[in-house]
């Protein structure tokens, strides 16, 4: 996690495309959110790859806006927020 509790950001959570659909992303997500909660975070901001927005929404995140990509000039990324319970 990046940031200082209570609000943080999910830094990087990547799955090799060959392994998508095997539950690895969900396992990593659950681990990351448990660690974030243990560290005192109550919400996470996610600048998602556009292809991963559906995954994060399925995990319970909601879209709150867009952010500029730091890797691809002119590209906008969906920005989501996940509230930890």
BAMI-530430 format. One line per 4 residues: number of its first residue (from 1); for each residue y, z, x of N, C-alpha, C, O. Coordinates in Angstrom, 1 decimal. Example, Ala and Ser with C-alpha at 12.3 -4.5 7.8 and 13.67 -1.06 7.14 Angstrom:
BEGIN
1 = -5.7:7.8:13.2:-4.5:7.8:12.3:-3.3:7.8:13.2:-3.3:8.5:14.2 ~ -2.2:7.1:12.8:-1.1:7.1:13.7:0.0:7.9:12.9:1.1:8.0:13.4
// end
This chain:
BEGIN
1 = -1.2:0.0:0.8:0.0:0.0:0.0:1.2:0.0:0.9:1.3:0.6:2.0 ~ 2.2:-0.7:0.4:3.5:-0.7:1.1:4.5:0.2:0.2:4.3:0.3:-1.0 ~ 5.5:0.8:0.9:6.5:1.5:0.1:6.2:3.0:0.2:5.4:3.5:0.9 ~ 7.0:3.7:-0.5:7.0:5.2:-0.6:6.7:5.6:-2.0:7.4:5.2:-2.9
5 = 5.8:6.5:-2.2:5.5:7.0:-3.6:6.8:7.5:-4.2:7.6:8.1:-3.5 ~ 7.0:7.3:-5.5:6.0:6.9:-6.5:5.8:5.4:-6.7:4.7:5.0:-7.2 ~ 6.7:4.6:-6.3:6.6:3.2:-6.5:6.2:2.5:-5.2:6.9:2.7:-4.2 ~ 5.3:1.6:-5.3:4.8:0.9:-4.1:4.6:-0.6:-4.4:4.9:-1.1:-5.5
9 = 4.1:-1.3:-3.4:3.7:-2.7:-3.5:2.3:-2.9:-2.9:2.0:-2.3:-1.9 ~ 1.6:-3.8:-3.6:0.3:-4.2:-3.0:0.6:-5.2:-1.9:1.2:-6.3:-2.2 ~ 0.3:-4.9:-0.7:0.5:-5.8:0.4:-0.3:-7.1:0.4:0.2:-8.1:0.1 ~ -1.5:-7.0:0.7:-2.4:-8.1:0.8:-3.8:-7.8:0.2:-4.4:-6.7:0.6
13 = -4.3:-8.6:-0.7:-5.6:-8.5:-1.2:-6.1:-9.9:-1.4:-5.7:-10.6:-2.4 ~ -6.9:-10.4:-0.5:-7.4:-11.8:-0.5:-8.9:-11.8:-0.5:-9.6:-11.0:0.1 ~ -9.4:-12.8:-1.2:-10.8:-13.1:-1.3:-11.0:-14.6:-0.8:-10.3:-15.5:-1.3 ~ -11.9:-14.8:0.1:-12.3:-16.2:0.4:-12.7:-16.9:-0.9:-13.6:-16.4:-1.6
17 = -12.2:-18.1:-1.2:-12.5:-18.7:-2.4:-14.0:-18.9:-2.6:-14.5:-18.9:-3.8 ~ -14.8:-19.0:-1.6:-16.3:-19.2:-1.7:-16.9:-17.9:-2.3:-18.0:-18.0:-2.8 ~ -16.2:-16.8:-2.3:-16.8:-15.6:-2.8:-16.2:-15.1:-4.1:-16.5:-14.0:-4.6 ~ -15.3:-15.9:-4.7:-14.6:-15.5:-6.0:-15.7:-15.6:-7.1:-16.6:-16.4:-7.1
21 = -15.6:-14.6:-8.0:-16.6:-14.5:-9.1:-17.8:-13.7:-8.8:-18.7:-13.7:-9.6 ~ -17.8:-13.0:-7.7:-19.0:-12.1:-7.4:-18.7:-10.6:-7.5:-19.5:-9.8:-7.1 ~ -17.5:-10.3:-8.0:-17.1:-8.9:-8.2:-16.5:-8.2:-7.0:-16.1:-7.1:-7.0 ~ -16.3:-9.0:-5.9:-15.7:-8.5:-4.7:-14.2:-8.1:-4.9:-13.7:-7.1:-4.5
25 = -13.5:-9.0:-5.6:-12.1:-8.8:-5.9:-11.9:-7.5:-6.7:-11.0:-6.7:-6.5 ~ -12.7:-7.4:-7.8:-12.6:-6.2:-8.6:-12.9:-4.9:-7.8:-12.3:-3.9:-8.0 ~ -13.9:-5.0:-6.9:-14.3:-3.8:-6.1:-13.1:-3.4:-5.2:-12.8:-2.3:-5.0 ~ -12.5:-4.4:-4.5:-11.4:-4.2:-3.7:-10.2:-3.7:-4.5:-9.5:-2.7:-4.0
29 = -9.9:-4.2:-5.6:-8.8:-3.8:-6.5:-9.0:-2.3:-6.9:-8.1:-1.5:-6.8 ~ -10.2:-2.0:-7.3:-10.5:-0.6:-7.7:-10.3:0.4:-6.5:-9.8:1.5:-6.7 ~ -10.8:0.0:-5.4:-10.6:0.8:-4.2:-9.1:1.0:-3.9:-8.6:2.1:-3.7 ~ -8.4:-0.1:-3.9:-6.9:-0.1:-3.6:-6.2:0.8:-4.6:-5.3:1.6:-4.2
33 = -6.5:0.7:-5.8:-5.7:1.5:-6.8:-6.1:3.0:-6.7:-5.3:3.8:-7.0 ~ -7.4:3.3:-6.4:-7.7:4.7:-6.2:-7.0:5.3:-5.0:-6.5:6.4:-5.1 ~ -7.0:4.5:-3.9:-6.3:5.0:-2.7:-4.8:5.2:-3.0:-4.2:6.2:-2.7 ~ -4.2:4.2:-3.8:-2.8:4.3:-4.1:-2.5:5.6:-5.0:-1.5:6.3:-4.7
37 = -3.4:5.8:-5.9:-3.2:7.0:-6.8:-3.3:8.3:-5.9:-2.6:9.2:-6.1 ~ -4.3:8.3:-5.0:-4.5:9.5:-4.1:-3.3:9.7:-3.2:-3.0:10.9:-2.9 ~ -2.6:8.7:-2.9:-1.4:8.8:-2.1:-0.1:9.1:-2.9:1.0:9.3:-2.3 ~ -0.2:9.2:-4.2:0.9:9.6:-5.0:1.7:8.4:-5.7:2.7:8.7:-6.3
41 = 1.2:7.2:-5.5:1.8:6.1:-6.2:1.5:6.1:-7.7:0.4:6.5:-8.1 ~ 2.5:5.8:-8.5:2.3:5.7:-9.9:2.4:4.3:-10.4:2.0:4.0:-11.6 ~ 3.0:3.4:-9.6:3.0:2.0:-10.0:3.0:1.1:-8.7:3.4:1.5:-7.6 ~ 2.5:-0.1:-8.9:2.4:-1.1:-7.8:3.1:-2.4:-8.3:2.8:-2.9:-9.4
45 = 3.9:-3.0:-7.4:4.5:-4.3:-7.6:3.6:-5.3:-6.9:3.2:-5.0:-5.7 ~ 3.4:-6.4:-7.5:2.5:-7.4:-6.9:3.2:-8.7:-6.9:3.5:-9.2:-8.0 ~ 3.4:-9.3:-5.7:3.9:-10.7:-5.6:2.6:-11.5:-5.4:2.0:-11.6:-4.3 ~ 2.1:-12.1:-6.5:0.8:-12.7:-6.5:0.8:-14.2:-6.2:1.8:-14.9:-6.5
49 = -0.2:-14.7:-5.6:-0.4:-16.1:-5.5:-0.6:-16.6:-7.0:-1.2:-15.9:-7.8 ~ 0.0:-17.8:-7.3:-0.1:-18.2:-8.7:-1.5:-18.3:-9.2:-1.7:-18.1:-10.4 ~ -2.4:-18.7:-8.3:-3.8:-18.8:-8.8:-4.5:-17.4:-9.0:-5.5:-17.4:-9.7 ~ -3.9:-16.3:-8.6:-4.4:-15.0:-8.7:-3.8:-14.2:-9.9:-4.2:-13.1:-10.2
53 = -2.8:-14.8:-10.5:-2.1:-14.1:-11.6:-3.1:-13.7:-12.7:-3.0:-12.5:-13.2 ~ -4.0:-14.5:-13.1:-5.0:-14.2:-14.1:-5.8:-13.0:-13.7:-6.2:-12.2:-14.6 ~ -6.2:-13.0:-12.5:-7.0:-11.8:-12.0:-6.3:-10.5:-12.2:-6.8:-9.6:-12.8 ~ -5.0:-10.5:-11.7:-4.2:-9.2:-11.8:-3.9:-8.9:-13.2:-3.9:-7.7:-13.6
57 = -3.7:-9.9:-14.1:-3.5:-9.6:-15.5:-4.8:-9.0:-16.1:-4.7:-8.1:-17.0 ~ -5.9:-9.5:-15.7:-7.2:-9.0:-16.2:-7.4:-7.6:-15.8:-8.1:-6.8:-16.4 ~ -6.8:-7.2:-14.6:-7.0:-5.9:-14.1:-6.0:-4.9:-14.8:-6.0:-3.7:-14.6 ~ -5.1:-5.4:-15.6:-4.2:-4.6:-16.3:-2.7:-4.7:-15.9:-1.9:-4.0:-16.5
61 = -2.4:-5.6:-15.0:-1.0:-5.7:-14.6:-0.3:-6.6:-15.6:-0.9:-7.4:-16.3 ~ 1.0:-6.4:-15.7:1.9:-7.2:-16.5:2.9:-7.9:-15.7:3.4:-7.4:-14.7 ~ 3.2:-9.1:-16.2:4.2:-10.0:-15.4:5.6:-9.4:-15.7:6.0:-9.2:-16.9 ~ 6.4:-9.2:-14.7:7.7:-8.7:-14.8:8.8:-9.7:-14.3:10.0:-9.4:-14.4
65 = 8.4:-10.8:-13.7:9.4:-11.7:-13.2:8.7:-12.7:-12.2:7.5:-12.9:-12.2 ~ 9.6:-13.2:-11.2:9.2:-14.1:-10.2:9.8:-13.6:-8.9:10.9:-13.0:-8.9 ~ 9.2:-14.0:-7.8:9.8:-13.7:-6.5:9.6:-15.0:-5.6:8.7:-15.7:-5.8 ~ 10.5:-15.1:-4.7:10.5:-16.3:-3.7:9.4:-16.1:-2.7:9.2:-15.0:-2.2
69 = 8.6:-17.1:-2.5:7.5:-17.0:-1.5:8.2:-16.9:-0.1:9.2:-17.6:0.2 ~ 7.6:-16.1:0.8:8.1:-16.1:2.2:7.3:-17.1:3.0:7.7:-17.3:4.2 ~ 6.3:-17.7:2.5:5.5:-18.6:3.3:5.8:-20.1:3.0:5.7:-20.9:3.8 ~ 6.1:-20.3:1.7:6.3:-21.7:1.3:7.8:-21.8:0.7:8.0:-21.3:-0.4
73 = 8.7:-22.4:1.4:10.0:-22.6:0.9:10.1:-23.2:-0.5:9.4:-24.2:-0.7 ~ 10.9:-22.6:-1.4:11.0:-23.2:-2.7:10.0:-22.8:-3.7:10.1:-23.1:-4.9 ~ 8.9:-22.1:-3.3:7.8:-21.7:-4.2:8.1:-20.4:-4.8:8.5:-19.4:-4.1 ~ 7.9:-20.3:-6.1:8.1:-19.0:-6.8:6.7:-18.4:-7.1:5.8:-19.1:-7.5
77 = 6.6:-17.1:-6.9:5.4:-16.4:-7.1:5.6:-15.5:-8.3:6.6:-14.9:-8.6 ~ 4.5:-15.4:-9.2:4.6:-14.5:-10.3:4.6:-13.0:-9.7:3.9:-12.7:-8.8 ~ 5.5:-12.3:-10.3:5.6:-10.8:-9.9:5.1:-10.0:-11.0:5.5:-10.1:-12.2 ~ 4.2:-9.1:-10.7:3.5:-8.3:-11.7:3.7:-6.8:-11.3:3.9:-6.5:-10.2
81 = 3.5:-6.0:-12.3:3.5:-4.5:-12.1:2.3:-3.9:-12.7:1.9:-4.3:-13.8 ~ 1.7:-3.0:-11.9:0.5:-2.3:-12.4:0.8:-0.8:-12.4:1.3:-0.2:-11.4 ~ 0.7:-0.2:-13.6:0.9:1.3:-13.7:-0.4:2.0:-13.5:-1.4:1.8:-14.2 ~ -0.4:2.9:-12.5:-1.6:3.7:-12.2:-1.8:4.8:-13.2:-0.8:5.5:-13.6
85 = -3.0:5.0:-13.7:-3.1:6.1:-14.7:-3.6:7.4:-14.0:-3.8:8.4:-14.7
// end
